[in-house]
């Protein structure tokens, strides 16, 4: 019995670049850890989903169940690992994640370390356990070990002033499939905490976009503000994150409360 794996996000981006009307691929964060919410989002019509292990309560087990829930739908999942640790990257890949985002990459050396962690020897240092893992569907994917690099796409997150200064060197690292800009941490590193739309932050994001475009490297950005997101799309980014499950639930529940729960001092019976 031989199974085939789905194409990676690298393939999605390449196909979009060759489309008659190229556009930025749009996605959302999955932070709740719920496979039910993951499946709902998977059927939304979005292009991709990001499972966040860095700032969310996602565990290896919850990533595993979410990947299973998403697999039935025509959407591409990516996993942001909490750190570029070799063991964590190995474990997430063995769960069956094909697309990884490694946060807080500020130097070419850190980028090379991430590449090595994502690949088997002799190219890298990924531990070999495909016979035991979902990554190779328990050895049902013929030639998985020999072709593993084809089944894995690695993206690194640019989210510091240092990373922006080193962007050309990072882009030159062999094995990087794209860069993703995180304006929140970038703003903080520039002394502009909470000011993701500050002109200096936007200028730094655009510097990364320009450098990546010149290098022929896919580039994405996180932007929850629709106008800011449209601006970056116009600048030529290849992919975007434009919302998050927990943020949508928070704002939606607040809107519901505003409509149905009287403000303090109002007559509850009258308002009902």
LOTI-981687 format. One line per 2 residues: for each residue y, x, z of C-alpha. Coordinates in nm, 3 decimals. Last residue first. Example, Ala and Ser with C-alpha at 12.3 -4.5 7.8 and 13.67 -1.06 7.14 Angstrom:
BEGIN
-0.106 1.367 0.714  -0.450 1.230 0.780;
# end
This chain:
BEGIN
4.301 -3.528 2.695  4.657 -3.409 2.751;
4.740 -3.706 2.967  4.435 -3.657 3.188;
4.507 -3.283 3.230  4.871 -3.332 3.323;
5.042 -3.002 3.253  5.125 -2.764 3.536;
4.920 -2.472 3.409  4.859 -2.507 3.035;
4.615 -2.774 2.930  4.272 -2.663 2.801;
4.180 -2.805 2.459  4.386 -2.638 2.187;
4.467 -2.317 2.373  4.105 -2.293 2.485;
3.981 -2.316 2.128  4.229 -2.051 2.015;
4.113 -1.826 2.298  3.750 -1.883 2.196;
3.834 -1.783 1.838  4.028 -1.473 1.944;
3.744 -1.348 2.165  3.469 -1.447 1.921;
3.645 -1.273 1.632  3.702 -0.965 1.847;
3.336 -0.957 1.952  3.208 -0.985 1.594;
3.449 -0.727 1.455  3.698 -0.734 1.168;
3.835 -0.562 0.858  3.620 -0.254 0.811;
3.704 -0.105 0.475  3.546 0.079 0.184;
3.648 0.275 -0.125  4.010 0.343 -0.036;
4.249 0.344 -0.330  4.600 0.320 -0.188;
4.598 -0.049 -0.280  4.303 -0.093 -0.047;
4.504 0.089 0.221  4.786 -0.159 0.178;
4.548 -0.453 0.182  4.409 -0.329 0.514;
4.760 -0.293 0.658  4.841 -0.648 0.551;
4.515 -0.782 0.693  4.557 -0.610 1.032;
4.201 -0.522 1.137  4.210 -0.185 0.961;
3.929 0.073 0.982  3.933 0.313 0.691;
3.710 0.431 0.409  3.683 0.730 0.177;
3.436 0.814 -0.097  3.460 1.179 -0.209;
3.582 1.281 -0.555  3.766 1.577 -0.403;
4.105 1.445 -0.518  4.017 1.103 -0.378;
3.918 1.258 -0.046  4.243 1.453 -0.020;
4.457 1.152 -0.111  4.278 0.923 0.134;
4.303 1.185 0.410  4.677 1.223 0.352;
4.705 0.844 0.346  4.559 0.825 0.694;
4.808 1.087 0.811  5.099 0.893 0.658;
4.975 0.573 0.826  4.975 0.755 1.159;
5.327 0.888 1.104  5.451 0.543 0.995;
5.311 0.378 1.311  5.050 0.117 1.217;
4.784 0.245 1.458  5.029 0.243 1.746;
4.798 0.192 2.044  4.836 0.552 2.163;
5.100 0.739 1.961  5.066 1.091 2.102;
4.913 1.217 1.777  4.562 1.223 1.925;
4.611 0.860 2.028  4.711 0.761 1.674;
4.399 0.928 1.532  4.190 0.755 1.796;
4.313 0.417 1.674  4.344 0.509 1.303;
3.969 0.574 1.257  3.927 0.719 0.908;
3.588 0.715 0.736  3.463 1.003 0.526;
3.195 0.998 0.259  2.856 1.128 0.149;
2.863 1.456 0.342  2.567 1.674 0.242;
2.756 1.984 0.131  3.069 2.042 0.339;
3.376 2.058 0.112  3.525 1.737 0.251;
3.536 1.895 0.596  3.725 2.198 0.464;
3.981 1.977 0.286  4.022 1.757 0.595;
4.097 2.037 0.841  4.452 1.928 0.925;
4.342 1.565 0.929  4.053 1.656 1.159;
4.289 1.831 1.399  4.514 1.523 1.409;
4.212 1.326 1.519  4.000 1.040 1.391;
3.810 1.144 1.079  3.466 0.985 1.101;
3.174 1.133 0.914  2.945 0.956 0.668;
2.581 1.040 0.603  2.358 0.858 0.355;
1.979 0.871 0.397  1.707 0.746 0.160;
1.755 1.011 -0.110  1.743 1.283 0.157;
1.402 1.151 0.263  1.245 1.224 -0.076;
0.977 1.478 0.024  0.916 1.317 0.362;
0.914 0.965 0.218  0.671 1.045 -0.061;
0.519 0.696 -0.065  0.685 0.455 0.173;
0.394 0.306 0.369  0.390 0.603 0.606;
0.474 0.389 0.911  0.753 0.206 0.728;
0.898 0.548 0.643  1.201 0.492 0.869;
1.000 0.246 1.083  0.841 0.538 1.263;
0.510 0.686 1.372  0.404 0.842 1.041;
0.766 0.947 0.991  0.769 1.179 1.290;
0.924 1.503 1.167  1.221 1.623 1.371;
1.549 1.658 1.184  1.667 2.019 1.181;
1.820 2.068 0.836  1.779 2.191 0.482;
1.444 2.362 0.542  1.372 2.141 0.723;
1.433 1.766 0.745  1.782 1.622 0.715;
2.018 1.416 0.934  2.066 1.676 1.209;
2.158 1.941 0.952  2.426 1.717 0.805;
2.571 1.646 1.149  2.588 2.020 1.229;
2.761 2.081 0.896  3.026 1.823 0.987;
3.084 1.987 1.325  3.130 2.323 1.154;
3.370 2.168 0.901  3.593 2.063 1.189;
3.726 1.745 1.351  3.430 1.507 1.343;
3.484 1.253 1.620  3.230 0.993 1.511;
2.909 1.022 1.303  2.850 0.731 1.070;
2.491 0.688 0.953  2.332 0.497 0.667;
1.955 0.471 0.629  1.876 0.330 0.971;
1.499 0.281 0.995  1.441 0.332 1.366;
1.344 0.690 1.276  1.700 0.749 1.158;
1.834 0.631 1.493  1.595 0.859 1.683;
1.676 1.166 1.474  2.050 1.106 1.507;
2.012 1.074 1.884  1.812 1.398 1.904;
2.056 1.599 1.691  2.364 1.490 1.887;
2.654 1.393 1.660  2.776 1.139 1.912;
2.763 0.767 1.986  2.586 0.691 1.656;
2.765 0.461 1.415  2.493 0.269 1.233;
2.535 0.135 0.879  2.396 -0.190 0.743;
2.408 -0.289 0.376  2.400 -0.656 0.278;
2.162 -0.859 0.063  1.984 -1.029 0.357;
1.632 -1.010 0.504  1.696 -0.662 0.646;
1.974 -0.782 0.876  1.739 -0.918 1.141;
1.520 -0.604 1.137  1.826 -0.379 1.160;
1.944 -0.588 1.455  1.610 -0.552 1.631;
1.611 -0.172 1.598  1.976 -0.139 1.698;
1.895 -0.343 2.009  1.602 -0.116 2.094;
1.798 0.204 2.044  2.070 0.066 2.269;
2.392 -0.110 2.178  2.631 -0.173 2.467;
2.938 -0.100 2.252  3.188 0.184 2.217;
2.974 0.450 2.049  2.661 0.260 1.942;
2.844 0.050 1.684  2.643 -0.134 1.420;
2.858 -0.136 1.106  2.802 -0.410 0.850;
2.837 -0.411 0.472  2.945 -0.606 0.165;
3.042 -0.936 0.326  2.879 -1.256 0.202;
2.831 -1.399 0.549  2.450 -1.390 0.563;
2.439 -1.058 0.746  2.702 -1.181 0.991;
2.472 -1.462 1.109  2.181 -1.216 1.126;
2.379 -0.971 1.337  2.496 -1.255 1.562;
2.133 -1.346 1.627  2.033 -0.980 1.665;
2.285 -0.956 1.950  2.415 -0.611 2.046;
2.767 -0.751 2.070  2.938 -0.471 1.877;
2.873 -0.548 1.511  3.175 -0.425 1.316;
3.277 -0.579 0.987  3.266 -0.505 0.616;
3.462 -0.485 0.294  3.374 -0.276 -0.012;
3.702 -0.166 -0.171  3.735 -0.279 -0.527;
3.639 -0.162 -0.876  3.698 -0.407 -1.163;
3.462 -0.313 -1.447  3.226 -0.155 -1.196;
3.156 0.218 -1.202  3.321 0.285 -0.866;
3.132 -0.011 -0.722  2.798 0.135 -0.830;
2.879 0.469 -0.667  2.982 0.293 -0.345;
2.662 0.090 -0.329  2.451 0.402 -0.401;
2.612 0.592 -0.115  2.562 0.283 0.101;
2.191 0.347 0.060  1.947 0.176 -0.175;
1.674 -0.037 -0.014  1.339 0.120 0.072;
1.028 0.071 -0.137  0.680 0.002 -0.001;
0.340 0.141 -0.100  0.000 0.000 0.000;
# end
